[in-house]
Structures are given as C-alpha cells and as structure tokens.
C-alpha cells in the first residue's frame, strides 16, 4: 500500500486490492437493493421489504415502552436534545444564507461548495468509501437510537425498527406508535423529533474538539519515498517542516511554491520537540515527501504518523457527516425531523401554521438553490 496526497489535500490508500474491495463491498448490496424491488415477496414483505428500487430494509425486534421518566438526569438530556436541535437549526440557516450571499460576490471572493452530495467516484474517492460507509452507518444508527430512547423514556410505545441499504449507503429507522405519539404533549413530541439531529450535533461538536485539541497547523511529514532527495538528506516520517530558507512555512500552497523550483534549501524541522537544520540540494523533480497541513499534538503526538493520519481523517469524516446529518434533519424540509417539529407547532398554534408552512417552502427553495450552486462549482 502506498500513501498519496490528493489534489484536494485528502489522503487515502491507493492499493488495487483496497480499491477493488471497496467497489465490491458497495456494489453487492447496491445490486441486491435494486433487484429486490422486482421480487413480489420482497417488495411487499413484512420483515424484509423493498418500497422502491435501490432500497431494501430488514425490520428487527426493537419494540419498547417504559413509564414516563421522573429522573432529573434523563429529563436534562431530553431537554438538552431540544437545545442542540436549535443549535443545528440556526447553524443550518447560517450556512445557507452565507452560501446564497456568496453567489452575489465576485468569483474570486466567493466561497467553495457548501452542500456536496456524496457520489462515489465523483465527489468522494472510491478508496475512501469503505471508511465513509461505516461512519455513515454508525452516525445514522445513533441518530435513530436517540429517537427510540427519547420515545420510550417518555412512555411512547415504539412498534419496531430496522436497518437497510439505499443505493450506495446504509440506512436505519425507528417506528414509534403514531397514535401514541400524536396523543403525547407537544413538548414530548418535539423532544422525540429533536433527539436524532441533536445526537449528530453532539457527535459533530465532540469530533471537532478532538481535532482541535489533538492537532495544530503545520507541515507534517507522514511518508518519505525511499531513494528520494528527502530520504537522502534524512527527512523522516513524523517530522514537522517549520522553516525553509528562513521563512516560516504554514500551508501546503506555500510549501509547494518554495520547493517546486530547483535549488539549494535550508530546512528547519521539528523532530520530537528538537529543531534540526538540514541542507537540501534539489534538481528538477519531486522532493519525495508526503505531507498533511496539520501536525499532531496532545494525545496524538506520540502515535506513529500512519496511525495519526488515519485517526484524524476518520475524525474529519465523522465531523462532516454528523454536521451534515444534524443540519439537514434540523432544517424544516417537510419530511425531516425539523419539518415535523414545525408541522406540530403549526397544528398546535393555528396562527403560526401558515407562516411556518411558508418558511418550510422557502427553506426548501433555498437548499435546492445552494445545492445547485455547489454542484456547478464542482465542475
């Protein structure tokens, strides 16, 4: 296996075996999910069913009911769900509004894509799909388990739940008793709806803290090509490039602009807290190092470079996936958790029903506009 730096700055394994394995693990359930719909016994099944081409699901025993909790700690968590849901909702509108405003700016000042759909081989490298699939699976499972826990802790019956596959990705679902859910007080229903996005928001914040605490900006060497210029002068995996020719280096772009030309370079590297000066004479060609734009600190500082890279990239993916799940589900898009919250509030307070319906319609239009603009930027 060989580590390589992508043009986007993302890392991944490029071995043919890993790539073929990724394609196989994604292709098999995807093909099954498409074929299943055309089998009547599966399409109309009760335990295994396929409501549409590309989707197959399995109901599992997830029934549960408990008396309404009186625990202060449980009530604190249930109310915290609403707070985190509100944070995700506000953050979602902030992202959308900033993205729409950026479309009015000159191209040089506009921000990059905001909502980027996960399309294997297009927006996501195929060699990262296996990692991405299990992160999505865990994130969705925790989202649905939070809905389940919130319901049963408030005495609302859950009829069941299940797992499945839709196109390229895993899915999960929970089925509360609709009659009991609608009979429950409004605040209880809001807690149930909020639980999923809130859990994803909490995971997003947790992974962000782990990244912030255990990394810092820096040019971190994770690999050196044997026989290369870098290998000959003694640069090693785990080194952090601090300066080149007396100039502090803080970004990959800056590093590339300095070393792309032939010449003599004075490098200062940080190796386990000790500054080392190296002289590099480079002709045309590559220096022979693989680097990331961040260096480990805190708990990650003593770990091997390959382990650090894997952990940080996993945390980046978990942060991005859970932020996306939290925001999309919190926004009032009719069928989302946020849409259900707005619908129930409108049903309870009739004067708010029409304004909230209009807000949902406007939100859908805004999200579609941002998504289209993001796809255009990817071209």
N, C-alpha and C positions, 0 to 999 in steps of 0.2 A: 504494500500500500504506500502511496506517495501523497504527501500533503501538498495542496496547491492553493495559492491565493487567487481568488476570482477577481474579475474586474470590478465587481461591486464591493469588494472587501470582505466577502463571506468565504468561509472555509468549508471544506468538505473532503471526503475520501474519493479518490478518483480511480480506484482499482476496478477492473472489469467485473470481478466477482461480486463486489458490493453493489455495483450498478445493476447487474442482472438480477441480483437478489431483490433489490428494491422494486424493480419493474415487476418481478414475479409476485411478490407479496401484495402489490397494489392491483395487478391485473386479475388475479384469480378471484378475489371477492367482487371486483367490479363486473367481471363477466357473469358470475353467478347471479348478481343482483339484477342484471338486465334480463337474463334468461328466465329467472324465477317468475317474473310477472306473466309470462306466457304459459305457465303451468297452472291450470284452473285450481287445483287442490292447494297450491301455494298462494296464488293470488287472493283466494277467498278463505285462506286458512285462519284458524283462531290462535294457534300457538306460533306457528311460523307463517308470516304473511308478507305480501308484496303489493302495497297500494298503488305503485306506479313503476314504470320501467326504470331500472337503475337503483331501486330501493328494496331492500329485504330486511325484515326485522324478526326478532325472536322475543316473545313475551316470557318473562321469568317470574317466579314467585316473589313478589315484592309487596304483598299485602301487609298493611299495618295500620293500627289505630291505638291511640292511648288517650287517657283522660287529659283534659286541658291542664297544662302545667301550671304549677304555682311557684316554681323555682325562680328566684330572683336572677340567678346567673343565666338561666335559659331565656328569660324574658329580656335580659340585657342583650343577648346575642340576637334574638329575634328583632329587637328594635334597632340594633346595630345594622342589621340587613337593610333596613329602610334608609339609614344614613348613607351606607356605602352605595346603595342603588341610586340615591340622589347625586352622589359624587360622580358616578359613572354617567348619569344623565346629563349633568352640567358639562362634564368633560367632553361628552359626545357632541353637544351643541357647540362647544368651543372649537372643536376640531373642524366641524362642518362650516361654521361661519368664517373661520380663518382661511379655510380652503377656498371658499367662494370669493372672499375678498382678494385672495392671491391671484385669482383669474383676471382681475381687473388691473393687475400690476404688469409692468413690462416683463418679458420673459426672463431677463437677467435677474430680476428681483423676486420672481415667483417661486414658491416652494415646490418641492417634488410631489410625487403621487401620495395621496392620503389613504384612500381605500383601494387596496390592491387585492383582487380576488386570487385565491390560491389555485393556480393552474399548473399541474405537474409538467415540467419540461419547458414552461413558458415564463411564469413568474417565480417558480421555485425549481432549483436544480434537482434533477431526478435522484442524484446521490444523497440528497438530504431528506427524501420523502419518508423513509422508514422512521427516522427520528421524529419528523413532523407528525406522522400518523399517530405514534404512541403518545405524544404530547397532547394532540387534539383529543384522543380517546380519554386520557386521564382528566383533562380540563372539562370535557362535556360530562363525564361520569360524575365528577364532583359537583358540577352545576345542577344536575338532576337529583343527586342525593341530597343536596341542600333544599330543593323544593320538597322532597319527600320528608326530610327531617322537620322542616318548618310546619308542614301539614299535620303530621302525626303528633307533634308536640302541642298543637292547638286543638287536638281532638277531632281533626278532619280525616275521615277514612281515605285510605289510598287503595284503590282496587288492584293495582299492579304496576308493572313497569317492564322495561325491556332494553335490549341492545340491538344494533343492526348496522347496516352499511348503506351509504348513499353515494353513488358514483365512485369517488376516489377516497372517501373518508368514513370513519366510524361515527355512529350516532347512538344516542341513548334517549330514553323517555320515561316519564312517570305519569300514571293515570289516576289522579285523585277522583273521588266520587263527586261528580259535578253537582248533584243535588245538595249534598252536604256543604260543598264549597260555596255555593251560591247562598245557602242559608246562614253561613258564618258571617259575623260582623265585618264591615268593610275593612277595618284595620287588620283583621286576621288575614283576609284575602290579599291585602297589599303586602303583608309580611311573607306570605307564600310566594307571590309573584316576584318579590324583591330578592328572595333568598339565592336564586341562581346567579343573576348578574352580580350580586353583592359578593358571592364567593369567588367569582372570577376576578372582580376588582381587588379583593383582598390578596389573591394569588399574584396579581399584577404588581401590587404595591410591595409585597414580600420579595418577589424576584428582583424588583428594581432596587430595593435596599441591599440585597445580597450582592448585586452587581456593583452598586456604588461603593459599598464597604470593602469589597474584595478586589477591586481593580482601580487603576488610575490611568490618565492619559500617558502614553509612552510608546516608543517603537520597540516592541517585544519580539525577540527572535525565537521562533518555535521550530525552525529547521534550517539546516545548512547542507548544501549539496556537496557531497564528497568530491574532492579534487578541484573545487571552485576557488576563486580568488579569496572569498571569505573563509573557506576552510583552511587555506594555506596560511593566512595571517593569524588564525587562532580564534576566530569568532565562533562561539558555541551556542547551542540552544539554551534558552534561559537568560541570555544576555539582553540588556536594555540599552539601545543606542541613545546616548544623551546629547552628544555634540558631533558635528562634522566641520572641520576647519574652523573651530572656534564659534560656530553658530549652533545654538540650541535647536534641536530637531523635535517637533511636536506633532507632526502629521505625516501620513504616508505620501501625500502630494508633495510636501516639502522635501522629504527624503528622496523621492524619485527625481525631482528637478535637480537635485545636487549631484546624485551619483550616476545619472544617465549618461553623462559625458565621461570620456576617458580622462585620466589624470592621476595625480597623487592626492590622497586624502588622509587627514589626521582624524581618527575616530576616538571618541571617548565613550567607553561603555561601562555600564554598571553591572558588575558580576557579584551577586550576593552581598550588595552593600559596599563593595570596593570598586573604586574608579580605576579603570585600566586604559592606557593610551596605546593605540595601535596605528601603525602606518600602513596604508593600503595603496598599492600601485595598480591601477586598473586600466586595461586597454579596452577596446571595444567589446561589447558583450555584457552579460549579466554579472552582478556581484555574487549571486548564488545563495541568497538568504530568503527565507520565508518569514514574514513578519505580520503582526497584528497591530492595530492602532491603540492598543491598551496593554498595560503591564499588570501582573498580579500583585496584590497586596493583601494584608490581613490573613485570613485563613488559607488563601490560595498561594501565598508567597513561597511556601516550601514544597509545593507539589511539582511533579515533572511537567515540562511545557505541553506535552500532548494531552495530559490529564486536565491541565488548566484550560487549554483551548476547548476541549470537549465540554467541560463544565460551564464555561462562560457562554459558549454558543447555545447550549441547552437552556440556560437561564434567559438568554436573549429571546429564544423562540418561545419559551413559556411566558415571558413578559408580553411579547407581541400578540400571541394567540389569546391569552386571557384578557388583555386590554381590549382586543377586538370583540371577543365574546361578550364582555361586560358592556361595552358601548352599544353594540348593535342590539343586544337584548334589552337594554335600558331605554333606548330611543323608542318613542311611540310610533311604531310602524305597523299598527293594526294587529298583526298576528304575533308580535313579540310580547315578552313579559311587560315591557313598558306600555305597549298598546292595550294590554288587558288592564293595567293599572288605570290608565286614562279612561278606558271604557267603563270600568266600575265606578270611578269617581263621577263621571258624567251621568251614569244611571242613578247614582245616589243624590246628586245635586243637579237638578234638571237645568238650572240656569247656566251651568257650565258645560252641558252636553254638546251644544252646537259649537262653542268656541274650541273645545277640546278636539272635536272631530275635524274642524278646520285646521287646527295645529297639526294633527296627525297627517292630514293630506299634504300640508306644506312641508312637513318633515320628510315625507316620502319623496316629494319632488326634489328637495334639497339633496338628499342622499343619492338619488339617481343621478343628479347633475354632477355631484362630486365624483361619483364612481366613473361616469363617462369621461370627465376631465382627467381622472387618474389614468384610465386606460389609454387615452390619447397621449399623455406624457410618456407612457412606456414605449411608444412607437419609436 
